Amino acid sequence: PGTVDPLPGQAGVALDVEASTAQVLQALADSAKVLPPASGGLGGVVKLATVVVPPRLSEPEPAHTLARSLLAQPFTLVADDPLTGYRADFAAPPERVATWLRAVPDYTPDTARIILEVDEVAVRAWLDEIAPQLGPERILDVAETLARTVAALAAGEHQAQSHICHPESIYVVQPGDAFFDIAYSYGFPQWRLEEANPDVDPDALAIGMELVIPSIDVLFPHPLAPGKRIEISLTEQRLRAYGDEQLVYDFTCSSGMTSTPTIAGQFQVLFKEGSAYASRWGLEMPYFMAVYQEGPDFANGIHELPITSYGDRLWAGVLGWPASYGCIILNVGDAEALYNWAPVGTLVRITGVAPGTPTYEEQ
């Protein structure tokens, strides 16, 4: 089990039709017996002519080499979910991997070879065993993970990344609850909660009513960018960027004012624009990176100190205090550096509670 024992191709035998026909005709013409007659003296025997046929494939390649490589060590499925802080490795020993592989001939007019095929049914059975072990906060996307695993095996790799999704949940309305506050507490803009509960009037909540909290996956349309994340502390009004767990940037920032707060939660860079325009406020937003959709057609994000239609920079004097209409504001130069460093898909975590917005006299 878990080993590869190749068998070399064997020569075969084929009937030489032309030579055999000639021998039969000659025997009939001569009424001669080529070999001694069978017992009882009935008829004669003609020995047919044959030729040796060399094997079309002398070695079982490339299947043999690939199989030996795959079975040299366990195959590992990596379940890495930064959104829930979960990571686990699931290893299939070579004995199990061997049951996933089939050697099959592959013939073309010009070539002949033995290739490996992956038994997707057998691999899926393994993934079905793993799925319950991820816990109730995570759902293994078996179909996508199967495709990744098969591709990895075909490439001779010993590891594949799982694809993890997240379930919806239910919230029971409590006394004093407001629709916006419920959405905010779960890290969603209000319209996302409305979208998940189309039959609920946000202004008519009743105690005991059940609301669907959407899957966090709706906030993550892109694969997460590997090795990079942005951490924003509303309490400190600081933005920190990490690459491979090492601090890359540590910037002072400003979040949304009390009337237009920045939502705390987990998001990602959705898209980037070197110079975006907020028609709602009449502001140019240099080095804009969208982080979440505040509405179906309006995004909050990270950008440089905005510029008015008169060419003035806003909020430079209050950087480090909540001052924006919901976006995260960075100083000139800081936003450009972050914009060039963070690709679409970068994880963005926003935590804490912002301090009170200062009045004009306090600025």
C-alpha positions as CSV (number, residue, x, y, z in Angstrom):
1,P,0.0,0.0,0.0
2,G,1.2,3.5,-0.9
3,T,4.0,2.1,-3.2
4,V,4.4,1.9,-6.9
5,D,5.5,-1.3,-8.6
6,P,5.9,-0.8,-12.3
7,L,5.7,-3.8,-14.7
8,P,7.6,-3.5,-18.0
9,G,5.7,-3.9,-21.2
10,Q,5.7,-7.5,-22.5
11,A,6.0,-8.6,-26.1
12,G,3.0,-10.1,-27.7
13,V,2.3,-12.5,-30.6
14,A,0.3,-11.7,-33.8
15,L,-0.9,-14.0,-36.5
16,D,1.0,-13.6,-39.8
17,V,-2.1,-13.9,-42.0
18,E,-0.3,-13.9,-45.3
19,A,2.2,-16.6,-44.3
20,S,-0.4,-18.7,-42.6
21,T,-2.7,-18.6,-45.6
22,A,0.1,-19.7,-47.9
23,Q,0.9,-22.6,-45.6
24,V,-2.8,-23.7,-45.5
25,L,-3.1,-23.5,-49.3
26,Q,0.1,-25.4,-49.8
27,A,-1.0,-28.1,-47.4
28,L,-4.3,-28.6,-49.3
29,A,-2.6,-28.6,-52.6
30,D,-0.1,-31.2,-51.5
31,S,-2.6,-33.1,-49.4
32,A,0.4,-33.2,-47.0
33,K,0.4,-33.3,-43.3
34,V,2.7,-30.6,-41.9
35,L,2.5,-32.2,-38.5
36,P,1.7,-35.7,-37.4
37,P,-2.1,-36.4,-37.7
38,A,-4.3,-36.1,-34.7
39,S,-5.3,-39.3,-32.9
40,G,-7.7,-41.3,-35.0
41,G,-6.1,-40.3,-38.2
42,L,-8.6,-37.6,-38.9
43,G,-7.3,-34.8,-41.1
44,G,-4.0,-33.0,-40.9
45,V,-2.6,-30.1,-38.9
46,V,-1.1,-26.9,-40.3
47,K,0.9,-24.8,-37.9
48,L,0.1,-21.2,-38.4
49,A,2.8,-18.6,-38.7
50,T,3.1,-15.9,-36.0
51,V,5.2,-12.8,-35.5
52,V,6.5,-11.2,-32.3
53,V,4.9,-7.8,-31.6
54,P,7.1,-5.5,-29.4
55,P,5.2,-3.6,-26.6
56,R,4.0,-0.1,-27.8
57,L,4.9,1.1,-24.3
58,S,8.0,-0.3,-22.8
59,E,7.8,1.9,-19.6
60,P,4.7,3.1,-17.7
61,E,5.6,6.8,-18.0
62,P,4.9,9.5,-17.1
63,A,2.4,7.9,-14.7
64,H,5.1,6.0,-12.8
65,T,7.3,9.0,-12.1
66,L,4.3,11.1,-11.0
67,A,2.9,8.4,-8.8
68,R,6.2,7.9,-7.1
69,S,6.4,11.6,-6.4
70,L,2.9,11.9,-5.1
71,L,3.3,8.8,-2.8
72,A,6.6,9.9,-1.4
73,Q,4.8,11.9,1.4
74,P,1.3,12.6,2.7
75,F,-1.0,15.0,0.8
76,T,-2.1,17.9,3.0
77,L,-5.3,20.0,2.8
78,V,-4.8,23.4,4.4
79,A,-7.9,24.9,6.0
80,D,-6.9,28.5,6.6
81,D,-9.7,30.9,7.6
82,P,-8.5,34.3,8.7
83,L,-12.0,35.5,9.1
84,T,-12.6,33.2,12.1
85,G,-9.0,32.8,13.2
86,Y,-9.0,29.1,12.3
87,R,-6.2,27.0,10.7
88,A,-5.8,23.3,10.5
89,D,-3.9,20.8,8.3
90,F,-5.5,17.6,7.2
91,A,-3.1,14.9,5.9
92,A,-3.9,11.9,3.8
93,P,-1.2,9.2,4.1
94,P,0.3,7.8,0.9
95,E,-1.8,4.6,1.4
96,R,-4.9,6.8,1.1
97,V,-3.6,8.8,-1.8
98,A,-2.8,5.6,-3.7
99,T,-6.5,4.8,-3.8
100,W,-7.2,8.1,-5.6
101,L,-4.9,7.3,-8.5
102,R,-5.5,5.3,-11.7
103,A,-2.9,4.6,-14.4
104,V,-4.6,4.6,-17.8
105,P,-3.2,4.4,-21.4
106,D,-3.2,7.5,-23.5
107,Y,-2.8,6.9,-27.2
108,T,-2.6,9.4,-30.1
109,P,-1.6,8.7,-33.7
110,D,1.9,9.8,-32.8
111,T,2.4,9.0,-29.2
112,A,1.6,6.4,-26.6
113,R,2.0,6.8,-22.9
114,I,0.5,5.9,-19.5
115,I,-0.9,8.8,-17.5
116,L,-2.4,9.2,-14.1
117,E,-6.1,10.0,-13.6
118,V,-7.5,11.1,-10.3
119,D,-10.6,9.4,-8.9
120,E,-12.7,12.4,-8.0
121,V,-15.3,10.2,-6.2
122,A,-12.6,8.9,-3.9
123,V,-11.1,12.3,-3.2
124,R,-14.6,13.7,-2.5
125,A,-15.2,11.0,0.1
126,W,-12.1,12.2,1.9
127,L,-13.3,15.8,1.8
128,D,-16.7,14.7,3.1
129,E,-14.9,13.3,6.1
130,I,-13.0,16.5,6.8
131,A,-16.0,18.9,6.4
132,P,-17.6,18.3,9.8
133,Q,-14.3,18.8,11.5
134,L,-14.2,22.5,10.6
135,G,-16.9,23.4,13.2
136,P,-20.2,25.2,12.9
137,E,-18.7,28.6,12.0
138,R,-17.2,27.3,8.8
139,I,-18.5,25.4,5.8
140,L,-16.2,23.5,3.5
141,D,-17.0,24.2,-0.1
142,V,-16.5,20.6,-1.2
143,A,-16.9,21.3,-5.0
144,E,-14.3,24.1,-5.1
145,T,-11.9,22.3,-2.8
146,L,-12.2,19.1,-4.9
147,A,-11.3,21.1,-8.0
148,R,-8.3,22.6,-6.2
149,T,-7.2,19.2,-4.8
150,V,-7.5,17.4,-8.2
151,A,-5.5,20.2,-9.9
152,A,-2.8,20.0,-7.2
153,L,-2.5,16.2,-7.6
154,A,-2.3,16.5,-11.4
155,A,0.5,19.0,-11.0
156,G,2.4,16.7,-8.7
157,E,1.9,18.9,-5.6
158,H,1.5,17.6,-2.0
159,Q,-0.8,20.4,-0.8
160,A,-4.0,22.2,-1.6
161,Q,-5.8,25.1,-0.1
162,S,-9.4,24.5,1.0
163,H,-12.2,26.9,0.1
164,I,-14.2,27.9,3.2
165,C,-17.5,29.6,3.4
166,H,-19.5,30.9,6.4
167,P,-23.1,30.3,7.3
168,E,-25.9,32.8,8.0
169,S,-27.1,33.1,11.6
170,I,-30.2,34.2,13.4
171,Y,-30.6,37.1,15.8
172,V,-33.6,37.5,18.1
173,V,-34.6,41.1,18.6
174,Q,-34.2,42.4,22.1
175,P,-35.9,45.3,23.9
176,G,-34.4,48.6,22.7
177,D,-32.9,47.2,19.6
178,A,-32.6,49.4,16.4
179,F,-32.1,47.9,13.0
180,F,-29.0,50.0,12.3
181,D,-27.4,49.1,15.6
182,I,-28.0,45.4,15.0
183,A,-26.4,45.6,11.6
184,Y,-23.5,47.7,13.0
185,S,-22.8,45.2,15.8
186,Y,-22.4,42.4,13.3
187,G,-20.1,44.5,11.0
188,F,-22.6,45.1,8.2
189,P,-24.0,48.3,6.7
190,Q,-27.8,48.5,7.3
191,W,-28.7,47.8,3.7
192,R,-27.0,44.4,3.9
193,L,-29.3,43.4,6.8
194,E,-32.3,44.8,4.9
195,E,-31.3,42.7,1.9
196,A,-31.2,39.5,4.0
197,N,-34.6,40.3,5.6
198,P,-36.7,41.7,2.7
199,D,-40.0,41.2,4.6
200,V,-39.0,43.1,7.7
201,D,-39.7,46.8,8.1
202,P,-36.6,48.3,9.7
203,D,-38.7,50.8,11.6
204,A,-41.1,48.2,13.0
205,L,-39.0,45.7,14.9
206,A,-40.8,43.6,17.5
207,I,-39.2,41.9,20.5
208,G,-38.6,38.3,19.8
209,M,-38.6,38.8,16.0
210,E,-35.9,36.7,14.3
211,L,-33.6,38.4,11.8
212,V,-31.3,36.7,9.4
213,I,-27.7,37.8,9.8
214,P,-26.1,37.4,6.4
215,S,-23.0,35.4,5.8
216,I,-19.8,37.4,6.1
217,D,-19.0,36.1,2.6
218,V,-21.2,38.8,1.1
219,L,-18.5,41.3,2.1
220,F,-15.7,39.2,0.4
221,P,-16.2,38.9,-3.3
222,H,-12.5,38.5,-4.0
223,P,-10.0,35.9,-2.8
224,L,-8.0,37.2,0.1
225,A,-4.6,38.6,-0.9
226,P,-2.1,36.2,0.7
227,G,0.2,37.5,3.4
228,K,-1.2,41.0,3.7
229,R,-3.7,42.7,6.0
230,I,-4.6,46.2,7.2
231,E,-5.6,46.7,10.9
232,I,-7.5,49.9,11.7
233,S,-8.1,50.8,15.4
234,L,-11.0,53.3,15.7
235,T,-10.1,53.7,19.4
236,E,-6.5,54.8,18.6
237,Q,-7.3,56.3,15.2
238,R,-4.3,54.3,13.8
239,L,-3.9,52.3,10.7
240,R,-1.3,49.5,10.6
241,A,-0.4,47.3,7.7
242,Y,1.2,43.9,8.0
243,G,3.1,41.8,5.5
244,D,3.8,38.2,6.5
245,E,3.0,39.2,10.1
246,Q,5.6,42.0,10.0
247,L,4.6,45.6,10.6
248,V,5.0,47.6,7.3
249,Y,3.2,50.8,8.0
250,D,1.8,52.6,11.1
251,F,-0.2,55.7,10.2
252,T,-2.3,58.2,12.0
253,C,-5.8,58.2,10.5
254,S,-9.3,59.7,10.9
255,S,-12.5,57.7,10.8
256,G,-16.1,58.7,10.4
257,M,-17.8,61.2,12.6
258,T,-20.5,60.2,15.1
259,S,-23.2,61.1,12.6
260,T,-21.5,59.1,9.8
261,P,-19.5,56.4,11.6
262,T,-17.1,54.0,10.1
263,I,-18.4,50.4,10.6
264,A,-16.2,48.1,12.7
265,G,-15.8,44.6,11.2
266,Q,-13.9,42.5,8.7
267,F,-13.7,43.7,5.1
268,Q,-11.3,43.6,2.1
269,V,-10.1,46.0,-0.5
270,L,-12.8,45.8,-3.1
271,F,-11.4,48.1,-5.8
272,K,-8.9,50.9,-6.2
273,E,-9.1,54.3,-8.0
274,G,-6.1,56.6,-8.2
275,S,-8.6,59.6,-7.9
276,A,-12.2,58.9,-7.0
277,Y,-15.0,61.5,-6.8
278,A,-17.6,61.5,-4.1
279,S,-20.6,63.3,-5.8
280,R,-22.5,63.1,-2.5
281,W,-20.0,65.4,-0.9
282,G,-18.4,67.1,-3.9
283,L,-14.9,65.8,-2.9
284,E,-12.0,64.4,-4.7
285,M,-10.5,61.4,-2.9
286,P,-6.9,60.6,-3.9
287,Y,-5.7,57.0,-3.7
288,F,-9.1,55.6,-2.9
289,M,-9.4,52.0,-1.9
290,A,-13.0,50.8,-1.4
291,V,-13.5,48.7,1.7
292,Y,-17.2,48.1,2.0
293,Q,-20.4,49.1,0.3
294,E,-22.1,51.7,2.5
295,G,-25.0,51.4,0.0
296,P,-25.6,49.3,-3.1
297,D,-23.9,51.9,-5.2
298,F,-21.7,53.8,-2.7
299,A,-18.5,52.6,-1.1
300,N,-16.6,53.7,2.0
301,G,-12.9,53.2,1.9
302,I,-9.4,54.5,2.6
303,H,-8.0,57.6,0.9
304,E,-5.8,60.6,1.2
305,L,-7.0,63.9,2.8
306,P,-9.9,64.9,0.4
307,I,-9.8,67.9,-1.9
308,T,-12.7,70.3,-2.3
309,S,-13.8,71.8,-5.6
310,Y,-11.8,74.9,-4.6
311,G,-8.7,72.8,-4.3
312,D,-8.5,72.9,-0.5
313,R,-7.5,69.9,1.6
314,L,-10.1,68.9,4.3
315,W,-9.4,67.7,7.8
316,A,-5.6,68.1,7.9
317,G,-5.9,69.8,11.2
318,V,-7.9,67.1,12.9
319,L,-6.1,64.0,11.6
320,G,-6.1,61.5,14.4
321,W,-9.8,62.4,15.4
322,P,-13.0,61.1,13.8
323,A,-13.7,63.7,11.1
324,S,-14.9,62.0,7.9
325,Y,-18.2,61.0,6.3
326,G,-17.4,57.3,7.0
327,C,-14.1,56.7,5.2
328,I,-10.6,56.3,6.7
329,I,-8.5,59.3,6.0
330,L,-4.7,59.2,5.7
331,N,-2.2,62.0,5.4
332,V,-0.6,63.1,2.1
333,G,2.0,60.4,1.2
334,D,0.7,57.8,3.6
335,A,-2.3,57.0,1.4
336,E,-0.2,56.7,-1.7
337,A,2.2,54.3,0.0
338,L,-0.6,52.1,1.2
339,Y,-2.4,52.3,-2.2
340,N,0.7,51.0,-3.9
341,W,1.3,48.3,-1.3
342,A,-2.2,46.7,-0.9
343,P,-3.7,44.8,-3.8
344,V,-7.4,44.2,-4.3
345,G,-8.4,41.4,-1.9
346,T,-6.3,42.6,1.0
347,L,-8.0,41.8,4.4
348,V,-9.1,45.0,6.3
349,R,-10.0,44.6,10.0
350,I,-11.6,47.6,11.7
351,T,-11.9,47.3,15.5
352,G,-12.8,49.4,18.5
353,V,-15.1,52.4,19.1
354,A,-14.1,55.9,17.8
355,P,-13.8,58.7,20.4
356,G,-16.1,61.7,20.3
357,T,-15.7,64.1,17.4
358,P,-14.1,67.4,18.5
359,T,-16.0,70.6,18.0
360,Y,-14.6,73.4,15.9
361,E,-13.3,75.2,19.1
362,E,-11.4,72.1,20.1
363,Q,-9.6,71.7,16.8
